[in-house]
Every structure is written in C-alpha cells, then in structure tokens.
C-alpha cells in the first residue's frame, strides 16, 4: 500500500473520529450547563429549632450517597446532626417531608438546602460559613 492510498483511507476515518469527539464534547457540555441546581434558599428555622448544630443531614443508613457526605463531613471534622428519614420519630419524618424532597441526602446549612451529594456545593457553603 502506497502513501497516497493510506492518506486517502485515513483522512475520512480521522475526520469521522473528530466529528464524533466534537459531538460528544458538545453533548456533555450542554448537559453540564443545563444541570438542575442543587442549592436552594429556603425557610429552615423549624429544622434548626431543636439543635445547636450548624448543619443537618437528612439521610438513610442504606444510602451510599449519604455515606459519601458523612465521610466528607467526618474527614473535615464538621459537626453535624444526622437525621435518619427512616427513623420512627414522626417529627423527623414531618420535617423531611416539609422540604418537598424526593431523594436523599438533603443537607441544610443556614437558610440553604443542598439536594444530593454535591460535595463541591457543600464545600462552598461550609467555607462561606467558616465551618471548613
């Protein structure tokens, strides 16, 4: 096989690969830029009425994402109150339901709630409140 034939075969293959790469990059960029917000400002006074902790974590023992958040908080020595949403305490159940959340973990700091295990958002909020 001579060089001009090889170039003729490689050029379309490389152009196709480049096109796929650009397309996939554009798709991931679009998804990243249009991801749902994870941090919301809400009324949290009822949640903090019975604790002196600056952070409340609504979680469940079986939730791997909740464990990820707990590990992060423990690793950074952040004091928090863990509230298991599957506990028999109806007050915890009612407070969790008042968040309108459909999943866990739910992290409350001040007047903010972080939905999910968004450690970047958690770190930002902890730094704003000088807890980290």
N, C-alpha and C positions, 0 to 999 in steps of 0.2 A: 504494500500500500504506500503510495507516494504522499508527500506532504500536502499538496493541494487537495487531494481526496480526503485526507484526515481532517484538514481545516474545514472542508465542506460538511463533514459529518459532525464535528464538534461544535461548530457555531450554532446550529439550531438547538442542540442539547443544552449548551450553556445559556442560551437566551431563554429557553423554557424554564430552566432551573432558576435563573434570575427573576423571571416573571413570577414564579411560584413564591420565591423568597420575599419579593416586594408585596405580593398579595397577602401572604401570611402575616408579615410585619404590619401591614395596614389594618388587618382584622384585629390583631392583638392590641394595637394602639387604639383603635375605635372602642374596643371592649374596656380597656383601661380608662379611657377618658370618660366613658359613659357608665361606669360602675356606680351602683347606688351609694349614697352617703352612708357612713357608719356612725357618725357623731351627730347627735341631736340635742338641742336645748329643750329641757322640759321642767316641769314643777316637781321637785324631788323632796320637799320638806316632809311629807308623810313617810317616806322611806328612811330618812335620817332621824326621825323623831325618837327612835328607841336605841340609837347607837351613837357612840362618840367617835367612831371610825370615819375617816375621810373618804373611804372607798367601800362600796358594797358590790359584791359579785353574786349575781343570781346564776346558779349552776345546777348540775346534776352529777351524781357520782360516776355515771357511765359515760359522760360526755368527754371525748378526747380533746375537744377544743377548749372546754372549761379547764381541763387539767393543764393544757398549754398555758393558759392565762395564769392559773395558780402558780405554776412553776416559775413563770416570769416574775410575778409579784414576790414570791419567796426568794428567788435569786437576787432580786434588787432590794430585799428587806423592806418591802412596802407593807404596812399594817393595813389589813382589810377585814371586812366581815363577809364571810361566805354564807349565803342563804341557799340551801338546797330546795329547789322548787318542788321536789317530791316528798318533802317532809310532811308530817301530819299536822303541822301548825297552819291553821286556816288564815292567820294574819299574813304569813309569808306568801301563801297562795294568792290572797287578795291583792297584796302589793305588787306581786309579779304580774298578775292579770291587768292591773291598772296601767302598766307600761304599754299594753297593746302589742306586746312582743309575741312573735310566733316561733322564736327559736332561742337557743342559749349558746353561749353565755351572753348575759346583759351586764354591763359594767356601769355603775353610777359613780360619778365624781362631781361633787358640787351640784350644779344645775344641768349637768350633761349626762347623757347616756351613750355608751358605745355599744353598738349592736354587733355581736360576733367577736371573734378572736383577732381583732385588728391591733396587733402589738405596736405598730407604728403610731396609730392614733392614740393608743393608751400611753405610750411614751411621751407624746406631745402634751397630753393633758396632765400627766404627772409632773412634767417639767414646768408647765405653766403654774402649777400649784406648789412648786418647790417640794414635791414629795419624792423626787428622784435626784 
